[in-house]
Amino acid sequence: MDSSSLLKEYPLSASVWDEMCRENEVRMPYQKVYEFLKQISTEELTRKEEMARRLFMNQGITFTVYSSGEGIEKIFPFDVIPRIITATEWDFIERGIKQRLKALNLFLKDIYHNQFILKDGVVPIEMIYSCPHFLREMHELNVPHDIYVHIAGIDIIRDADGQFYVLEDNLRTPSGVSYMLENREITKRIFPDLLPQNNVRTVMEYPQLLYKNLSSLSPRHISKPNIVLLTPGIYNSAYFEHTTLARLMGVELVEGRDLVVHNHHVYTKTTGGLQQVDVIYRRVDDEFLDPLVFNPNGLLGVAGLMSAYRKGNVAIVNAPGNGVADDK
């Protein structure tokens, strides 16, 4: 595919930041990708796109969309032409996200403890108390290391001025990271020579970093804490991600019925008896965590879980009540 055909009828808009081109010129970070694509015919690019779609479907890398009571399996949107974020840009984003998450954690600690931000009139009291995600059950509850947000899904956009902006924070049960890992693997398969040519940073250490993060929260100071991933079950739209992360971390995937609380401690039911749980990476919404505290009709959580949590005998990731900080 020559350069003229590659950019033929490719419109540029002044109101939208174009990642690859500027005034009919290819931006510097995309030069190698552009040269690579010039060697591929339109038919071959279409074939690669179809190959990616089949790989996603055949490997079960899907999410479920429910409509009219029926679940429809769909693949995550995937562009065969990768989006490039330079090391300089990523450093800027990383520093900004760290600063933002520090502020959000401080906000949540204050809201559930001293509430100086309310007393000083920085945030109206009614804005907090009217929020359905503000949990009074979290008042004066001390969370491990004062960290409420352990895992965040920060949606970032680039505006027409080329600057990055936060679109929204997802601080409750953020989802989607497994698709990022799979996207990278699919890209390697359809374009095996592309990533090595561009010195791309790896993302495959994420499960190990996640496991290390979760392990650090264990209330018991033991070398190998018992970590479980709590899923709503096979009908949840992100069940693929739950199974993937549990497998990659080497932790047990459980449902609420697999857990029991006894004497303010959480245990997994096993054929060998009860095993104490130290950390719960939950993918269950707040209202379903504990039927004794929240929704009495909930079947997805564990009766007595909040009691064990308040006693400091188990860590819950992310902390309940974070929705007050990401409420739209």
VENPE-V309930 format. One record per run of one state. SS is the DSSP state (h for helix, s for strand, l for the rest). FROM is the first residue (numbers start at 1). LEN is the number of residues. If there is no record, write none. Layout:
SS,FROM,LEN
SS,FROM,LEN
//
This chain:
l,1,2
h,3,4
l,7,14
s,21,2
l,23,2
s,25,2
l,27,1
h,28,11
l,39,3
h,42,17
l,59,3
s,62,6
l,68,2
s,70,6
l,76,11
h,87,25
l,112,4
h,116,4
l,120,5
h,125,5
l,130,6
h,136,3
l,139,5
h,144,3
l,147,6
s,153,6
l,159,5
s,164,7
l,171,6
h,177,14
l,191,3
h,194,4
l,198,8
h,206,10
l,216,11
s,227,4
l,231,8
h,239,11
l,250,2
s,252,3
l,255,1
h,256,3
s,259,4
l,263,2
s,265,6
l,271,2
s,273,4
l,277,2
s,279,4
l,283,3
h,286,3
l,289,16
h,305,6
l,311,4
s,315,3
l,318,5
h,323,4
l,327,2
//
